[in-house]
Amino acid sequence: MSFAKFAGILLLVSHLAAGAAHAFCSPFGGLVRAVGDVASDSNCTDNDIQSAIDAIAQSTTQCPATINVTREHTYTAQHLTISNTGKTIRIVGQGDGVGCTTGQSICIGGPCYTSPQVTISGSGHSGDSVLHIDGNNNVTLQYLTVSFGSLASDQGGGGIYFNGSGSLTLDTSVVSFNTAGFGGGIDFIGSGGNASLTLLPNTLILSNTALVDGGGVRMEGSARLFALQDQTLIAFNHAANGHGGGLDVIAPARADVGSSGYNGLGVIYDNDAAYGGGVSVNDGGNNGQTDATARFFSTNALKLVQIASNSATVAGGAMYLKPFLNAFPGSVETTANACLFDFRIDDNNAPDGGAIYLDYDPSVGQDLGSNLLIYPSALDNQPYDCGPESPAALGAVACASGTECNEISANTAQDNANQPSGAIVTIQRSTFNAQRLIMRNNTAVNAINANLTPNYYGGALFVSNCLVAANHTQDELVGVHDAESASVGLYDCTVAGNTIDNGYVFASNSDFVLKRSIIDQPGHLAYDHIDGTLTAQYVLANDTTGLGSSMLQQGEPQFVDAANGDYHLMPTSLGVDFAPAAGGVDLDGKPRDIDLIQAANDYGPRDIGAYERQSSFNCGAGDTLFCNGFEP
């Protein structure tokens, strides 16, 4: 063999060896470590998890390393660290009786288990997170429980602390019974680049405690949360002295939540805090210049994303939003945004904002409010505040026909003595824009209370295609205060069957627009005109006193079955074909402006109220399906 040929072979071998760690990954992945009892199991490479982590110098997303963790040991007093930049690691718990293996996985071709198999516990080791990750790493935890981490009130991440770029994915894993000042379960901070936290099916964040903020999960910095699939749950977490019992989103972090929850429980369930029992979206005092945003949408058309049974001791049972404003030395604005599509908010409680509390920042005399936007469907065009990509790109779907979406139901605003003390939705110098909304069976002083004192950045209350029914309020259903020139309007709404102890249906001291709506509240005047200008057009009310004198109907609507909550109009009812055509769809998502042959057009073919009649069928108990417009 010539020297040149031999040298060429040596050079080729050298190149192959240099690239083997990355370019020549086996079909089953990269390096595999196996943790167990090395004294009795010769297949084990490491006697503890930290040693296995340290043995992985570097790995890539194309060729990830795997650490198989067996039950040959119990893992207590754990403080695991992943700090070297450039690691991609899967840490996988193995079931009972499974020994060490350096094969890529015990269960190639599908999921091994439907519940965690190995517990990594911080019990016996206080002052550190159970798992601490920093730098640029991509880590997946599978079939693991992370529990009993215990940190002081000035520390973050009792169970898991992540500060860096890359990703953390939890798959069939539980983070439970951890305590920290911030992020009792998980404190996730994006720094030095973008970072993502992904919760996959059978992942539960349970019974963690934040001594300050973020009982279950706290998101901060250039971080995003993705909780998009069924069988995911953030529940029973606590932040009694701060924000976000279940989830705390701090600017410029973002959260995308589309999971239908776990075994019938809403994805954000039975958490508690002082502010935002379920979710808090806020600046957190970080003075950032990018908004904090949380989006809730459904990825299952029949099982909607749901925030349920949470509580706050101060404000915002389900959700609390607060921005940040600082005009000196330079203008710094961080708005808190929540964008809701095809959702349910049920059975939450707080003294004020039983469901939702929108707060503002008055720091420099130029009040900056927060924004809550409710859109008919995640498949519609998105508002600019809800970017960057459409929820449809993340798997969002429209709720199924016949499913009541965008519903705020059975929430309470009550004090410790169970007495009404606030509103279900409280709007403090902020914007509440709902283009499809049902409010039903709530109990409070008001269903909606808006303090829209004019400010540099404005405030608004705008609701269209809404049903407000079977609520119990101590005072008016909707109260608007100090709005002056702020935008306030209700369009295409049905307000009926509510119990109002005192006062009017609406009370406002601002300009107020009420169009194409039905007010069926016998014994109550529709509007208390304190100040400003009322514009009421194409309105049906039991008593039109105070609404004006034109384009109104006084009388009683005929509903299909109000006693059982069906507020579609009968074909012969007042309000059918009463207003000019204006396009769009109704609360059911069905076309507007259907001209019924037998109905006289008072001002045009459009029905007023939340629903448009789709046919001329005479409705009765046996014809409800057709009355709702579902005929073939």
C-alpha positions as CSV (number, residue, x, y, z in Angstrom):
1,M,0.0,0.0,0.0
2,S,1.4,3.4,-0.9
3,F,2.1,6.0,1.8
4,A,-0.4,8.4,0.1
5,K,-3.2,5.8,0.2
6,F,-2.4,4.9,3.8
7,A,-2.4,8.5,4.8
8,G,-5.8,9.0,3.1
9,I,-7.3,6.1,5.1
10,L,-5.9,7.5,8.3
11,L,-7.4,10.9,7.4
12,L,-10.9,9.3,6.7
13,V,-10.8,7.4,10.0
14,S,-9.9,10.6,11.8
15,H,-12.8,12.5,10.3
16,L,-15.2,9.6,11.1
17,A,-14.1,9.6,14.7
18,A,-14.4,13.3,15.1
19,G,-18.0,13.3,13.8
20,A,-19.2,10.1,15.3
21,A,-20.7,11.7,18.4
22,H,-23.1,13.8,16.3
23,A,-23.3,12.8,12.6
24,F,-23.5,9.1,13.2
25,C,-26.3,8.7,15.7
26,S,-27.7,5.2,16.0
27,P,-31.4,4.6,15.1
28,F,-32.2,4.5,18.8
29,G,-30.4,7.8,19.6
30,G,-27.1,8.8,21.2
31,L,-25.3,8.0,24.4
32,V,-27.3,6.0,27.0
33,R,-26.6,5.8,30.7
34,A,-28.3,3.5,33.1
35,V,-28.7,4.4,36.8
36,G,-29.2,1.6,39.3
37,D,-27.3,-0.6,41.8
38,V,-23.9,-1.0,40.1
39,A,-22.9,-3.5,42.8
40,S,-25.5,-6.0,41.8
41,D,-26.4,-5.0,38.2
42,S,-23.6,-5.1,35.8
43,N,-25.6,-3.3,33.2
44,C,-25.7,-0.1,35.3
45,T,-23.3,2.6,34.2
46,D,-24.0,4.9,37.2
47,N,-25.0,4.5,40.8
48,D,-26.7,7.9,41.0
49,I,-28.5,10.3,38.6
50,Q,-26.0,13.2,38.9
51,S,-23.1,11.0,37.9
52,A,-25.0,10.0,34.8
53,I,-25.7,13.7,33.9
54,D,-22.1,14.6,34.5
55,A,-20.9,11.8,32.2
56,I,-22.7,13.3,29.3
57,A,-20.3,15.9,28.0
58,Q,-22.5,17.1,25.1
59,S,-25.4,15.9,23.0
60,T,-27.6,17.4,20.3
61,T,-31.3,17.5,19.5
62,Q,-30.5,15.2,16.5
63,C,-28.7,12.7,18.7
64,P,-30.0,13.1,22.3
65,A,-28.6,11.3,25.2
66,T,-30.8,9.1,27.5
67,I,-30.5,8.4,31.1
68,N,-32.6,5.3,32.2
69,V,-33.4,5.6,35.9
70,T,-34.4,2.3,37.5
71,R,-36.1,1.5,40.8
72,E,-33.0,-0.3,42.1
73,H,-32.5,2.7,44.3
74,T,-34.8,5.2,45.9
75,Y,-33.8,8.8,45.1
76,T,-34.2,11.1,48.1
77,A,-32.3,14.3,49.2
78,Q,-31.8,15.0,45.5
79,H,-30.3,18.2,44.1
80,L,-29.6,17.6,40.4
81,T,-27.9,20.1,38.2
82,I,-27.6,20.4,34.5
83,S,-25.4,23.4,33.8
84,N,-23.1,22.6,30.9
85,T,-24.2,24.3,27.7
86,G,-25.2,22.1,24.8
87,K,-26.8,19.1,26.4
88,T,-29.9,17.3,25.1
89,I,-31.0,14.8,27.6
90,R,-34.0,12.5,28.2
91,I,-34.2,11.3,31.8
92,V,-36.6,8.3,31.8
93,G,-38.0,6.5,34.8
94,Q,-38.3,2.7,34.5
95,G,-41.0,0.5,36.0
96,D,-40.9,-2.0,38.8
97,G,-38.6,-4.9,38.1
98,V,-36.9,-3.3,35.2
99,G,-33.1,-3.4,35.5
100,C,-30.4,-1.3,34.0
101,T,-30.2,-1.2,30.2
102,T,-28.1,0.8,27.8
103,G,-30.7,0.2,25.1
104,Q,-32.3,3.5,24.0
105,S,-35.6,2.7,25.7
106,I,-37.4,-0.3,27.3
107,C,-40.5,0.4,25.2
108,I,-39.5,1.3,21.6
109,G,-42.5,2.1,19.4
110,G,-44.9,3.6,21.9
111,P,-45.4,5.0,25.4
112,C,-44.3,2.6,28.2
113,Y,-46.5,3.8,31.0
114,T,-49.4,6.1,31.7
115,S,-48.1,7.3,35.0
116,P,-44.7,8.1,36.5
117,Q,-42.5,5.2,37.6
118,V,-39.7,6.8,39.6
119,T,-39.8,9.6,42.2
120,I,-36.9,12.0,42.5
121,S,-37.4,13.7,45.9
122,G,-35.8,16.6,47.6
123,S,-36.8,15.4,51.0
124,G,-33.9,15.6,53.3
125,H,-32.1,18.3,51.3
126,S,-33.5,21.8,51.8
127,G,-32.3,25.0,50.2
128,D,-32.0,23.7,46.6
129,S,-34.3,22.8,43.8
130,V,-34.7,19.1,43.1
131,L,-33.6,19.8,39.5
132,H,-31.6,22.9,38.6
133,I,-31.0,23.7,34.9
134,D,-29.1,26.6,33.5
135,G,-27.3,27.4,30.3
136,N,-28.5,26.3,26.8
137,N,-29.9,22.8,27.3
138,N,-32.8,20.7,26.1
139,V,-34.2,18.4,28.8
140,T,-37.0,15.9,28.7
141,L,-38.4,14.3,31.9
142,Q,-40.4,11.1,31.2
143,Y,-42.2,8.8,33.7
144,L,-40.8,10.8,36.7
145,T,-42.2,12.5,39.8
146,V,-40.3,15.5,41.1
147,S,-41.4,16.2,44.7
148,F,-40.6,17.7,48.1
149,G,-38.1,20.4,47.1
150,S,-38.0,23.1,49.7
151,L,-36.6,26.6,49.2
152,A,-36.8,29.9,51.1
153,S,-39.0,32.8,50.2
154,D,-36.3,34.6,48.2
155,Q,-35.6,31.5,46.0
156,G,-37.3,30.1,42.9
157,G,-38.2,26.6,41.7
158,G,-38.9,24.3,44.5
159,G,-39.3,21.3,42.1
160,I,-37.6,22.6,39.0
161,Y,-35.6,25.7,38.4
162,F,-34.8,26.6,34.7
163,N,-32.8,29.7,33.9
164,G,-31.4,29.8,30.3
165,S,-32.3,29.0,26.8
166,G,-33.4,25.8,25.1
167,S,-36.3,23.7,26.4
168,L,-37.8,21.6,29.1
169,T,-40.4,19.0,28.3
170,L,-42.5,17.0,30.8
171,D,-44.0,13.8,29.5
172,T,-46.1,11.6,31.8
173,S,-44.5,13.3,34.8
174,V,-45.7,14.9,38.0
175,V,-44.3,17.9,39.8
176,S,-45.8,17.9,43.3
177,F,-45.5,19.0,46.9
178,N,-42.7,21.4,46.3
179,T,-42.2,24.8,48.0
180,A,-40.3,28.0,47.0
181,G,-40.7,31.7,47.2
182,F,-41.3,31.9,43.4
183,G,-42.5,29.1,41.3
184,G,-43.3,26.5,43.9
185,G,-43.5,23.7,41.4
186,I,-41.5,25.2,38.4
187,D,-39.7,28.5,38.1
188,F,-39.0,28.9,34.4
189,I,-36.9,31.8,33.2
190,G,-35.9,32.4,29.6
191,S,-32.5,34.2,29.4
192,G,-29.7,34.3,26.9
193,G,-32.2,33.2,24.2
194,N,-35.7,31.8,23.8
195,A,-36.8,29.0,26.1
196,S,-39.9,26.8,26.0
197,L,-41.7,24.7,28.7
198,T,-43.9,22.0,27.2
199,L,-46.4,19.9,29.1
200,L,-47.3,16.6,27.3
201,P,-50.2,14.2,28.2
202,N,-50.3,12.7,31.7
203,T,-48.3,15.6,33.1
204,L,-49.6,17.0,36.4
205,I,-48.4,20.1,38.4
206,L,-50.0,19.4,41.7
207,S,-50.1,20.8,45.3
208,N,-47.1,23.0,45.1
209,T,-46.7,26.2,47.2
210,A,-45.2,29.6,46.4
211,L,-44.5,31.7,49.4
212,V,-44.7,34.7,47.1
213,D,-45.7,34.2,43.4
214,G,-46.5,31.3,41.1
215,G,-47.8,28.4,43.0
216,G,-47.7,25.8,40.2
217,V,-45.7,27.3,37.4
218,R,-44.0,30.7,37.1
219,M,-42.9,31.9,33.6
220,E,-40.5,34.9,33.2
221,G,-38.2,36.4,30.6
222,S,-38.0,35.2,27.0
223,A,-40.0,32.1,27.9
224,R,-43.1,30.3,26.4
225,L,-45.4,27.7,27.9
226,F,-47.1,25.2,25.7
227,A,-49.8,23.1,27.4
228,L,-51.8,22.0,24.4
229,Q,-52.8,18.3,24.8
230,D,-55.4,16.4,26.7
231,Q,-54.6,14.9,30.1
232,T,-52.7,17.8,31.4
233,L,-53.4,19.5,34.7
234,I,-52.2,22.4,36.9
235,A,-54.2,21.9,40.1
236,F,-54.3,22.4,43.9
237,N,-51.4,24.8,44.0
238,H,-51.0,27.8,46.3
239,A,-49.7,31.4,46.3
240,A,-51.5,32.7,49.3
241,N,-49.4,35.9,49.6
242,G,-49.0,36.7,45.9
243,H,-49.9,36.2,42.3
244,G,-50.9,33.2,40.2
245,G,-51.9,30.2,42.3
246,G,-51.8,27.9,39.3
247,L,-49.8,29.9,36.7
248,D,-47.9,33.2,36.9
249,V,-46.9,34.8,33.5
250,I,-44.5,37.7,33.9
251,A,-43.5,40.0,31.0
252,P,-42.2,39.3,28.4
253,A,-43.1,35.6,28.9
254,R,-46.0,34.1,27.0
255,A,-48.3,31.1,27.7
256,D,-50.4,29.1,25.3
257,V,-52.9,26.8,27.0
258,G,-55.1,24.5,24.9
259,S,-55.5,21.4,27.0
260,S,-58.9,20.2,27.9
261,G,-57.6,19.2,31.3
262,Y,-57.4,15.8,33.1
263,N,-60.2,13.3,33.5
264,G,-62.9,15.9,33.4
265,L,-61.1,18.6,35.5
266,G,-60.2,21.9,33.9
267,V,-56.6,22.3,33.0
268,I,-56.3,25.1,35.6
269,Y,-58.2,23.7,38.5
270,D,-58.7,24.5,42.2
271,N,-55.6,26.7,42.7
272,D,-55.6,29.7,45.1
273,A,-53.7,33.0,45.5
274,A,-54.2,36.5,46.7
275,Y,-54.3,37.7,43.1
276,G,-55.3,35.4,40.3
277,G,-56.2,32.2,41.9
278,G,-55.9,30.3,38.6
279,V,-53.8,32.6,36.4
280,S,-51.9,35.9,36.8
281,V,-50.6,37.8,33.9
282,N,-48.4,40.8,34.9
283,D,-45.2,42.7,34.6
284,G,-43.9,41.5,38.0
285,G,-41.9,44.6,38.5
286,N,-39.3,43.7,35.9
287,N,-39.9,46.9,33.9
288,G,-39.7,45.1,30.6
289,Q,-40.8,46.6,27.3
290,T,-42.6,43.5,25.9
291,D,-46.1,42.6,27.0
292,A,-47.0,39.6,29.0
293,T,-49.6,37.4,27.2
294,A,-51.6,34.3,28.0
295,R,-53.8,32.7,25.4
296,F,-56.5,30.0,26.1
297,F,-58.0,28.1,23.3
298,S,-59.3,24.5,22.7
299,T,-57.5,21.7,20.9
300,N,-60.5,19.4,21.4
301,A,-63.8,20.5,19.9
302,L,-65.9,18.6,22.4
303,K,-63.8,19.2,25.6
304,L,-63.0,22.9,25.9
305,V,-60.1,24.5,27.7
306,Q,-61.3,25.4,31.2
307,I,-60.3,27.4,34.2
308,A,-62.4,26.1,37.0
309,S,-62.8,26.1,40.8
310,N,-60.0,28.5,41.6
311,S,-60.1,31.2,44.3
312,A,-58.4,34.4,45.2
313,T,-58.5,36.2,48.6
314,V,-58.2,39.6,47.0
315,A,-59.0,39.7,43.3
316,G,-59.4,37.6,40.2
317,G,-60.7,34.1,41.1
318,A,-59.8,32.6,37.7
319,M,-57.6,35.4,36.2
320,Y,-55.9,38.6,37.2
321,L,-54.1,41.0,34.9
322,K,-51.9,44.0,35.7
323,P,-49.5,46.0,33.5
324,F,-46.6,48.3,34.2
325,L,-46.0,51.9,33.3
326,N,-42.9,54.1,33.9
327,A,-42.5,57.4,32.1
328,F,-39.2,58.3,33.7
329,P,-36.4,58.4,32.7
330,G,-37.8,56.9,29.4
331,S,-41.2,55.5,28.5
332,V,-41.5,51.9,29.6
333,E,-44.8,50.2,29.0
334,T,-45.6,46.6,29.6
335,T,-49.2,45.6,29.0
336,A,-50.8,42.5,30.4
337,N,-52.9,40.7,27.7
338,A,-55.2,37.7,27.9
339,C,-56.8,36.3,24.7
340,L,-59.5,33.7,25.1
341,F,-61.1,31.5,22.3
342,D,-63.5,28.6,22.7
343,F,-63.2,28.4,26.5
344,R,-65.0,28.0,29.8
345,I,-64.4,29.8,33.1
346,D,-66.5,28.1,35.8
347,D,-67.0,28.0,39.5
348,N,-64.2,30.4,40.6
349,N,-64.4,32.9,43.5
350,A,-62.9,36.1,44.8
351,P,-64.1,39.1,46.8
352,D,-63.9,41.1,43.5
353,G,-63.5,39.8,40.0
354,G,-64.9,36.4,40.9
355,A,-63.9,35.3,37.4
356,I,-61.7,38.1,36.0
357,Y,-60.1,41.2,37.4
358,L,-58.4,43.6,35.0
359,D,-56.1,45.9,36.9
360,Y,-54.2,49.0,35.9
361,D,-51.0,50.9,36.8
362,P,-51.4,54.5,38.0
363,S,-47.7,55.0,38.7
364,V,-47.0,58.2,36.8
365,G,-50.5,59.7,36.5
366,Q,-51.0,58.2,33.0
367,D,-53.0,55.1,33.8
368,L,-52.0,52.0,31.8
369,G,-54.7,49.3,31.7
370,S,-54.6,45.7,30.8
371,N,-56.4,44.0,27.9
372,L,-58.7,41.0,27.8
373,L,-60.0,40.0,24.4
374,I,-62.6,37.3,23.8
375,Y,-62.9,36.2,20.2
376,P,-65.6,34.0,18.6
377,S,-63.2,31.3,17.6
378,A,-59.4,30.6,17.4
379,L,-59.9,30.0,13.7
380,D,-60.9,33.7,13.1
381,N,-58.5,36.5,12.4
382,Q,-56.4,37.2,15.4
383,P,-56.2,40.6,17.2
384,Y,-52.7,42.1,17.1
385,D,-52.2,41.7,20.9
386,C,-52.6,37.9,20.6
387,G,-49.7,37.1,18.3
388,P,-47.2,35.9,17.2
389,E,-48.8,33.0,15.4
390,S,-52.5,32.0,15.2
391,P,-53.6,29.4,17.7
392,A,-54.7,27.3,14.8
393,A,-51.0,26.8,14.1
394,L,-50.7,25.2,17.5
395,G,-53.7,22.9,16.9
396,A,-56.6,25.1,18.0
397,V,-60.0,24.1,16.7
398,A,-63.4,25.6,16.8
399,C,-65.8,24.2,19.4
400,A,-68.3,21.7,18.1
401,S,-71.7,22.7,17.0
402,G,-74.1,22.7,19.9
403,T,-71.4,23.3,22.4
404,E,-71.7,26.5,24.4
405,C,-68.3,28.1,24.1
406,N,-66.9,31.3,25.6
407,E,-68.9,30.8,28.8
408,I,-68.3,32.4,32.2
409,S,-70.6,30.4,34.5
410,A,-71.3,29.7,38.2
411,N,-68.6,32.0,39.5
412,T,-69.1,34.1,42.7
413,A,-67.8,37.3,44.0
414,Q,-68.2,36.9,47.7
415,D,-66.4,37.8,50.9
416,N,-65.4,35.5,53.8
417,A,-69.0,35.6,55.1
418,N,-70.3,34.4,51.7
419,Q,-71.9,37.8,51.0
420,P,-71.8,39.4,47.6
421,S,-68.9,41.8,47.6
422,G,-67.8,42.6,44.0
423,A,-68.3,41.8,40.4
424,I,-67.8,38.6,38.3
425,V,-65.8,40.7,35.8
426,T,-64.1,43.8,37.2
427,I,-62.5,46.2,34.7
428,Q,-60.3,48.9,36.2
429,R,-59.3,51.4,33.6
430,S,-58.7,48.6,31.2
431,T,-60.1,47.1,28.0
432,F,-62.6,44.2,27.9
433,N,-63.6,43.3,24.4
434,A,-65.8,40.2,24.0
435,Q,-67.2,39.3,20.6
436,R,-68.9,36.1,21.8
437,L,-69.8,35.6,25.4
438,I,-72.2,33.7,27.7
439,M,-72.5,34.8,31.3
440,R,-74.8,32.4,33.2
441,N,-75.6,31.4,36.8
442,N,-73.1,33.8,38.4
443,T,-73.6,35.5,41.8
444,A,-72.2,38.9,42.8
445,V,-73.0,42.5,43.4
446,N,-72.6,43.0,39.6
447,A,-72.1,40.7,36.7
448,I,-69.7,43.3,35.1
449,N,-68.4,46.4,36.9
450,A,-66.3,48.8,34.9
451,N,-64.4,51.8,36.3
452,L,-63.2,53.4,33.0
453,T,-61.8,56.7,34.4
454,P,-60.3,58.3,31.2
455,N,-56.6,57.8,31.0
456,Y,-53.8,58.4,28.5
457,Y,-54.1,54.8,27.2
458,G,-57.8,54.6,27.2
459,G,-60.2,51.9,28.4
460,A,-63.3,50.2,26.9
461,L,-66.1,47.8,27.5
462,F,-67.4,46.3,24.3
463,V,-69.6,43.1,24.2
464,S,-71.3,41.6,21.2
465,N,-73.3,38.4,20.5
466,C,-73.8,37.8,24.2
467,L,-76.2,36.0,26.5
468,V,-76.5,37.2,30.1
469,A,-79.0,34.9,31.8
470,A,-79.9,33.3,35.2
471,N,-77.3,35.4,37.1
472,H,-78.1,36.8,40.6
473,T,-76.8,40.3,41.3
474,Q,-77.4,42.5,44.3
475,D,-77.3,45.6,42.2
476,E,-77.4,46.3,38.4
477,L,-76.1,43.6,36.1
478,V,-73.7,46.0,34.4
479,G,-72.3,49.1,36.1
480,V,-70.1,51.6,34.3
481,H,-68.5,54.3,36.3
482,D,-66.4,57.5,35.5
483,A,-66.0,56.5,31.9
484,E,-66.8,59.9,30.4
485,S,-65.5,59.5,26.8
486,A,-64.5,55.9,27.1
487,S,-66.0,53.4,24.6
488,V,-68.9,51.4,26.1
489,G,-71.3,49.3,24.1
490,L,-73.4,46.2,24.0
491,Y,-74.5,44.8,20.6
492,D,-76.7,41.8,19.6
493,C,-77.2,40.6,23.2
494,T,-80.0,38.9,25.1
495,V,-80.3,39.8,28.7
496,A,-83.0,37.7,30.4
497,G,-84.0,35.7,33.4
498,N,-81.6,37.3,35.8
499,T,-82.4,38.0,39.5
500,I,-81.6,41.6,40.3
501,D,-82.2,42.5,43.9
502,N,-82.0,46.3,43.5
503,G,-81.9,48.8,40.7
504,Y,-81.7,48.8,36.9
505,V,-80.4,46.3,34.4
506,F,-77.7,48.8,33.3
507,A,-76.3,51.8,35.1
508,S,-73.8,54.2,33.6
509,N,-72.4,57.7,33.9
510,S,-70.8,57.6,30.4
511,D,-71.8,57.5,26.8
512,F,-73.4,54.1,26.3
513,V,-74.4,52.3,23.1
514,L,-77.1,49.6,23.2
515,K,-78.0,48.1,19.8
516,R,-80.0,45.2,18.4
517,S,-80.5,43.7,21.9
518,I,-83.3,42.1,24.0
519,I,-83.8,43.1,27.7
520,D,-86.3,40.8,29.3
521,Q,-86.2,41.7,32.9
522,P,-89.8,42.4,34.1
523,G,-90.0,44.8,37.0
524,H,-86.7,46.5,36.2
525,L,-86.1,49.5,34.0
526,A,-83.4,48.8,31.4
527,Y,-81.1,51.8,31.9
528,D,-80.2,54.2,34.7
529,H,-78.8,57.2,32.8
530,I,-76.6,59.0,35.3
531,D,-74.5,61.0,32.8
532,G,-73.4,61.0,29.2
533,T,-75.3,60.1,26.1
534,L,-77.4,56.9,25.6
535,T,-77.7,55.5,22.1
536,A,-80.4,52.8,22.1
537,Q,-81.4,51.4,18.7
538,Y,-83.4,48.3,17.7
539,V,-84.0,47.2,21.3
540,L,-86.8,45.1,22.7
541,A,-87.5,45.7,26.4
542,N,-90.3,45.0,28.9
543,D,-90.3,48.8,29.6
544,T,-88.5,51.2,27.2
545,T,-88.7,54.1,29.6
546,G,-85.5,56.0,29.5
547,L,-84.3,54.3,26.3
548,G,-85.5,57.0,23.9
549,S,-88.5,57.0,21.5
550,S,-87.5,55.5,18.2
551,M,-86.5,52.1,16.7
552,L,-87.6,50.4,20.0
553,Q,-90.1,47.6,20.8
554,Q,-91.8,47.4,24.2
555,G,-93.0,43.9,25.1
556,E,-92.1,40.4,26.0
557,P,-90.0,38.1,23.8
558,Q,-91.1,34.5,23.2
559,F,-88.2,32.2,23.8
560,V,-88.0,28.5,22.8
561,D,-87.6,27.2,26.4
562,A,-86.3,29.9,28.8
563,A,-87.1,27.7,31.8
564,N,-84.4,25.3,30.6
565,G,-82.0,27.9,29.4
566,D,-82.9,28.1,25.7
567,Y,-83.1,31.7,24.7
568,H,-83.5,31.3,20.9
569,L,-86.5,33.3,19.7
570,M,-89.7,31.6,18.5
571,P,-90.5,32.5,14.9
572,T,-93.5,34.5,15.9
573,S,-91.7,36.4,18.7
574,L,-91.2,40.1,18.9
575,G,-87.6,40.9,17.8
576,V,-87.6,38.6,14.8
577,D,-86.7,40.5,11.5
578,F,-86.6,43.8,13.4
579,A,-83.3,45.4,12.5
580,P,-81.3,46.3,9.3
581,A,-78.9,43.7,7.9
582,A,-75.4,44.1,9.4
583,G,-73.7,40.8,8.4
584,G,-71.7,38.4,10.6
585,V,-72.8,35.4,12.7
586,D,-74.8,35.0,15.9
587,L,-73.8,33.4,19.2
588,D,-74.2,29.9,17.7
589,G,-71.9,30.9,14.8
590,K,-74.8,30.8,12.4
591,P,-75.5,33.4,9.7
592,R,-77.3,36.6,10.6
593,D,-79.9,38.5,8.6
594,I,-82.1,35.5,7.7
595,D,-85.4,36.9,6.4
596,L,-88.4,34.8,7.6
597,I,-91.3,34.9,5.1
598,Q,-94.0,35.2,7.7
599,A,-92.4,37.9,9.8
600,A,-92.9,41.5,8.9
601,N,-89.6,43.4,8.6
602,D,-89.9,46.4,10.9
603,Y,-86.5,47.9,9.9
604,G,-84.9,44.9,8.1
605,P,-84.3,41.1,8.2
606,R,-82.1,40.9,11.2
607,D,-83.2,39.4,14.5
608,I,-82.2,41.2,17.6
609,G,-80.6,39.5,20.6
610,A,-77.9,36.8,20.7
611,Y,-79.5,34.4,18.2
612,E,-80.7,34.5,14.7
613,R,-83.7,32.4,13.7
614,Q,-82.6,30.1,10.9
615,S,-86.0,28.8,9.8
616,S,-89.8,29.4,10.1
617,F,-90.6,26.2,11.8
618,N,-93.3,26.6,14.5
619,C,-91.5,25.6,17.6
620,G,-92.7,23.4,20.4
621,A,-91.3,20.9,22.9
622,G,-90.8,18.3,20.1
623,D,-89.2,20.8,17.6
624,T,-86.5,22.4,19.7
625,L,-83.8,21.0,17.4
626,F,-85.3,22.8,14.5
627,C,-85.8,26.0,16.5
628,N,-82.1,26.1,17.1
629,G,-81.5,26.0,13.4
630,F,-79.9,22.5,13.4
631,E,-82.3,21.1,10.8
632,P,-80.7,19.3,7.9
